[in-house]
Amino acid sequence: MICSARSKRLRSMRRRVNQRSTPLKLAGTAGLLLGLVDTALRPLGAAAAGGLVLLYLGALAFHVRARVFRNLAFPGFYLATAVASLALALSS
């Protein structure tokens, strides 16, 4: 299997992005859970939801920029759940 330079570059870029985004995803998840547990921490939950929305918007932009459309549904679904949690956090 012959790999082009572009596909090698995309694979290495994807690895770096995954390594950097994992702590952000964990922090967003922790913020959402803390916002659900305590009413005094609801602003933290809203901020975490907003951060996750930005993170998944970036993921969608990265997929579109790299022209990888076959698995665009995964970040799209996560973006939809982040937007829903942001809407719920801001409405309550």
N, C-alpha and C positions, 0 to 999 in steps of 0.2 A: 504494500500500500504506500503510494507516494503522497507525502504531505507537502502542501505548499507552504511557503514562508508565512503567508497570511493566516493559515489555520494554526500554525505553531504559535504565532504571535497572539492570536485570539485565545488559545488555550492557556498560555502563560498569563495573559491579562486576566482571564477568568479566575485562575487560581489566586492571583493577588487580590482581586476584588472580594472573593469569598473569604479570604483570611482577614481582610479588614472589616467586612460587613458583619461577621458573626458576633463580635462584641456589641455592635450597635443593635442587632436584632435581640440579643439577650437583654440589653438595657431597656429597650422598648417594651419587651414582654414584662420585665420586672416592674416598670413604671405603670403599665396597664393594670397589672395585678394589684399593685399597691393602691392605685386609684379606685379599684373596686372594693378593697377591704375597708378603707377608712375614708370618711367623708372629708376630713381635713386634707387628705392627699389627692382630692379630685383634680386640682390644677396640675399635679404631677402626671396623672393619667391622661389628661387632655394634651399636655406637652409631649408625652410619650407617643400618643396616637398621631399627633402632628409630625413628629419625627419619623415615625414609621411610614406615614404617607409620603413624605419627602424621599425616604430611602427607597420605597418601591416605585415611585415615579422615576428615580434615577435608574433603577433596575430595568424598567420598561424602556427608558431612553437608551440604555446600554444595549439592550437586545435589538432595538430598531437600528441603532447606529452600526452594530456589527452584522446586521441583516440576518439575524437568527430568529426566524419567525415560527419555527416548528414547535418551540416550547414557550411561546409568548403567553400562554394561558396561565402558567404558574405564577409569574409576578403579577399578572392581571388580577388573578383571584386574591392574592395576598394584598394587593392594593385596594381591592373592593372591601375586604374585611377591615383593613386599616381605616378606610374612609368611613365605614359604618361605625367603627368604635369611636372615631373622632366625632361623628355626628351625635352619637349617644352621650359621649362625655360632655359635649357642649350644650346639649339640650337639657341635661339634668342639673 
